[in-house]
């Protein structure tokens, strides 16, 4: 998890930046992060990766900015897939992989474009149809209080 989801983003960004800096060329990077980067809802193996990736975007934006390289993140909402089963009561809230890609692709192009987003860097742009504005997980029953 750590190597694929966090370290790969770091190493790939670093190598691309080295080339752009050597060529004195501006650039724009876009990483994907998670809605739960700062919410403890996942196993610990994922929490450090998601939180780390979120901070990596900010650190890379700060570090590479002086070379004209922008770094941002897209934060997609829940995407229905093989391992994720949405609550049947909220099927409209969760996107299929195909429709999520249709939402992400145009925004990704806009964020990468210096014509449209030249002053945007270090940002995490949420694309979730408002999902993160709701509590779509039922809280666990603890049996110790009645809140």
PyMOL commands that set and color helices and strands:
alter all, ss='L'
color gray80, all
select helices_A, chain A and resi 2-22+44-67+88-93+97-112+114-117+131-133
alter helices_A, ss='H'
color red, helices_A
select strands_A, chain A and resi 27-34+69-76+79-80+95-96+124-127
alter strands_A, ss='S'
color yellow, strands_A
deselect
rebuild
show_as cartoon
